[in-house]
Amino acid sequence: EAGVVQSPRYKIIEKKQPVAFWCNPISGHNTLYWYLQNLGQGPELLIRYENEEAVDDSQLPKDRFSAERLKGVDSTLKIQPAELGDSAVYLCASSSGSGNTIYFGEGSWLTVV
Amino acid sequence: AQSVTQLDSQVPVFEEAPVELRCNYSSSVSVYLFWYVQYPNQGLQLLLKYLSGSTLVKGINGFEAEFNKSQTSFHLRKPSVHISDTAEYFCAVQLSSGTYKYIFGTGTRLKVLA
């Protein structure tokens, strides 16, 4: 069974440019998460979806970050415009429901220069 | 509010020696407990989890953890480490009801020395 798939794995952009990350969760998992992981830190939740509904986006900086999960499967996380401080790993994860184990993708590593 | 504390940011240990990575949590409601491992340039992989039942939980790669409710701890142990165990280890708690929110600790870097 395929795991959580993320792309791109690595991205280098100049500040003020836009960037987008894509995630395909494990088949059948209706709960999808986007986490931010800074160097030397644990993951921090940005947004959680139940199917296509964002049920927790309280930590998402909505002035520059946006996310969507239009058909309740794949998801896209966008940053526009990117700032130097956005350099981090963006992790996508999924589970078969709230309360169940979360499975992570390998992450999208963003460097803003 | 819930929180997770991993007091040791780095733990160096010689190969074949035992290791314990400490995790303490704080929560006013019941929680599930997890340990994840992150190898360089990879995502997080589940090592083991405690949902209910026996307080001693065995996971992959020879790791085990013990849930201690009175001390609100969930320490990870391995009796004999290998070079390949060098990685970052994260403890996490999840609320067992309501929002089922996940909270991660700041991680412990295990460095296994030859």
Interface residues (C-beta under 8 A of the other chain):
Chain A: V4 Q6 Y33 G40 Q41 G42 P43 E44 L45 D56 L91 A93 S98 G99 T101 I102 Y103 F104 G105 E106 G107 W109
Chain B: V4 S9 Y32 F34 Y36 N41 Q42 G43 L44 Q45 L46 K49 F90 A92 Q94 S96 S97 T99 Y100 K101 Y102 F104 G105 T106 G107
